[in-house]
Amino acid sequence: MAAYVTLLYQQQAYSDMEKAEKKGINILKAEGDLLEKFREFIKPDLEFIPKFYADEYKIDVSRTQQLTANMSKLIEKWNGLVGDIETADQLAELCWNVSVHSTA
C-alpha cells in the first residue's frame, strides 16, 4: 500500500506538469549544471543544521552530524534505485528487496 501511494503521488506530479505545459505554462527543467550548483549551494546548510539542532535541542552534535550524513547517503541511494520504477508493484518489490537485504 505504501508503495502504491508513493507512486501515485509521483504520477500525479508528472500529470500536473503535463497539464501545466499544455496550458502554456513555461516549465523550467534543471540541467545537470544547475543541479550541481544547487548541491553546492546547500552544503553550508548541511553543516549548519546539525549544529543548530544540537544547540537548540541539547543533542550531541556528533550524533546530529552522523544522522545528517546518513540521511544524505540514503537520499542519494534511493534516487539511484527508483529511477526506472514505473509501477507500484516494482516499487513494492524494490522496497522489500532493499529492506530484506540491507540495513539502510
C-alpha beads as a LAMMPS data file, in Angstrom:
LAMMPS data file: protein, C-alpha beads

104 atoms
103 bonds

1 atom types
1 bond types

-500.0 500.0 xlo xhi
-500.0 500.0 ylo yhi
-500.0 500.0 zlo zhi

Masses

1 110.0

Atoms # bond

1 1 1 0.000 0.000 0.000
2 1 1 2.797 2.458 0.867
3 1 1 4.464 1.787 -2.481
4 1 1 1.182 2.419 -4.284
5 1 1 0.582 5.743 -2.517
6 1 1 4.166 6.849 -3.127
7 1 1 3.963 6.010 -6.814
8 1 1 0.539 7.648 -7.133
9 1 1 1.917 10.835 -5.612
10 1 1 4.741 10.930 -8.162
11 1 1 2.449 10.085 -11.081
12 1 1 0.115 12.910 -10.053
13 1 1 3.039 15.316 -10.028
14 1 1 4.005 14.244 -13.569
15 1 1 0.391 14.574 -14.697
16 1 1 0.134 18.062 -13.231
17 1 1 3.325 19.100 -15.024
18 1 1 1.935 17.841 -18.343
19 1 1 -1.339 19.719 -17.794
20 1 1 0.563 22.897 -16.997
21 1 1 2.656 22.581 -20.158
22 1 1 -0.493 22.036 -22.256
23 1 1 -1.907 25.264 -20.801
24 1 1 1.184 27.102 -21.980
25 1 1 2.820 27.416 -18.595
26 1 1 6.571 27.546 -19.023
27 1 1 8.125 24.700 -17.058
28 1 1 11.829 25.073 -16.411
29 1 1 13.792 21.865 -16.156
30 1 1 17.050 21.948 -14.263
31 1 1 20.063 20.915 -16.274
32 1 1 22.884 18.902 -14.725
33 1 1 24.998 22.006 -14.172
34 1 1 22.217 23.755 -12.256
35 1 1 21.615 20.686 -10.106
36 1 1 25.303 20.574 -9.245
37 1 1 25.274 24.280 -8.367
38 1 1 22.253 23.655 -6.136
39 1 1 24.060 20.835 -4.348
40 1 1 26.973 23.175 -3.738
41 1 1 24.590 25.892 -2.548
42 1 1 23.048 23.688 0.159
43 1 1 26.350 22.357 1.523
44 1 1 26.577 25.137 4.140
45 1 1 23.064 24.200 5.305
46 1 1 24.131 20.594 5.721
47 1 1 26.864 21.839 8.047
48 1 1 24.692 24.392 9.875
49 1 1 21.575 22.308 10.511
50 1 1 23.181 19.593 12.671
51 1 1 24.873 22.252 14.812
52 1 1 21.626 24.211 15.124
53 1 1 19.647 21.165 16.259
54 1 1 22.373 20.162 18.678
55 1 1 22.278 23.606 20.282
56 1 1 18.516 24.081 20.104
57 1 1 17.532 20.661 21.464
58 1 1 20.626 19.862 23.546
59 1 1 21.583 16.894 21.376
60 1 1 25.132 15.648 20.885
61 1 1 26.477 17.471 17.820
62 1 1 28.420 14.450 16.572
63 1 1 25.160 12.473 16.599
64 1 1 23.279 15.116 14.612
65 1 1 26.146 15.281 12.107
66 1 1 26.076 11.490 11.792
67 1 1 22.309 11.498 11.215
68 1 1 22.633 14.214 8.572
69 1 1 25.351 12.268 6.766
70 1 1 23.269 9.080 6.913
71 1 1 20.203 10.857 5.520
72 1 1 22.232 12.352 2.672
73 1 1 23.562 8.907 1.768
74 1 1 20.065 7.402 1.877
75 1 1 18.664 10.111 -0.388
76 1 1 21.461 9.551 -2.892
77 1 1 20.991 5.773 -2.725
78 1 1 17.216 5.888 -3.245
79 1 1 17.436 8.465 -6.030
80 1 1 19.522 5.913 -7.905
81 1 1 17.289 2.965 -7.043
82 1 1 13.935 4.410 -8.079
83 1 1 14.995 5.892 -11.415
84 1 1 13.478 3.134 -13.567
85 1 1 10.410 2.353 -11.438
86 1 1 7.138 2.524 -13.390
87 1 1 4.603 0.575 -11.331
88 1 1 3.576 0.249 -7.704
89 1 1 4.464 -3.447 -7.832
90 1 1 8.001 -2.624 -8.968
91 1 1 8.363 -0.100 -6.159
92 1 1 6.962 -2.538 -3.589
93 1 1 9.370 -5.232 -4.784
94 1 1 12.285 -2.805 -4.600
95 1 1 11.334 -1.740 -1.077
96 1 1 11.001 -5.361 0.000
97 1 1 14.326 -6.378 -1.519
98 1 1 16.154 -3.431 -0.018
99 1 1 14.634 -3.937 3.434
100 1 1 15.417 -7.661 3.408
101 1 1 18.960 -7.370 2.071
102 1 1 20.133 -4.117 3.606
103 1 1 20.401 -2.296 6.884
104 1 1 19.963 1.145 5.278

Bonds

1 1 1 2
2 1 2 3
3 1 3 4
4 1 4 5
5 1 5 6
6 1 6 7
7 1 7 8
8 1 8 9
9 1 9 10
10 1 10 11
11 1 11 12
12 1 12 13
13 1 13 14
14 1 14 15
15 1 15 16
16 1 16 17
17 1 17 18
18 1 18 19
19 1 19 20
20 1 20 21
21 1 21 22
22 1 22 23
23 1 23 24
24 1 24 25
25 1 25 26
26 1 26 27
27 1 27 28
28 1 28 29
29 1 29 30
30 1 30 31
31 1 31 32
32 1 32 33
33 1 33 34
34 1 34 35
35 1 35 36
36 1 36 37
37 1 37 38
38 1 38 39
39 1 39 40
40 1 40 41
41 1 41 42
42 1 42 43
43 1 43 44
44 1 44 45
45 1 45 46
46 1 46 47
47 1 47 48
48 1 48 49
49 1 49 50
50 1 50 51
51 1 51 52
52 1 52 53
53 1 53 54
54 1 54 55
55 1 55 56
56 1 56 57
57 1 57 58
58 1 58 59
59 1 59 60
60 1 60 61
61 1 61 62
62 1 62 63
63 1 63 64
64 1 64 65
65 1 65 66
66 1 66 67
67 1 67 68
68 1 68 69
69 1 69 70
70 1 70 71
71 1 71 72
72 1 72 73
73 1 73 74
74 1 74 75
75 1 75 76
76 1 76 77
77 1 77 78
78 1 78 79
79 1 79 80
80 1 80 81
81 1 81 82
82 1 82 83
83 1 83 84
84 1 84 85
85 1 85 86
86 1 86 87
87 1 87 88
88 1 88 89
89 1 89 90
90 1 90 91
91 1 91 92
92 1 92 93
93 1 93 94
94 1 94 95
95 1 95 96
96 1 96 97
97 1 97 98
98 1 98 99
99 1 99 100
100 1 100 101
101 1 101 102
102 1 102 103
103 1 103 104
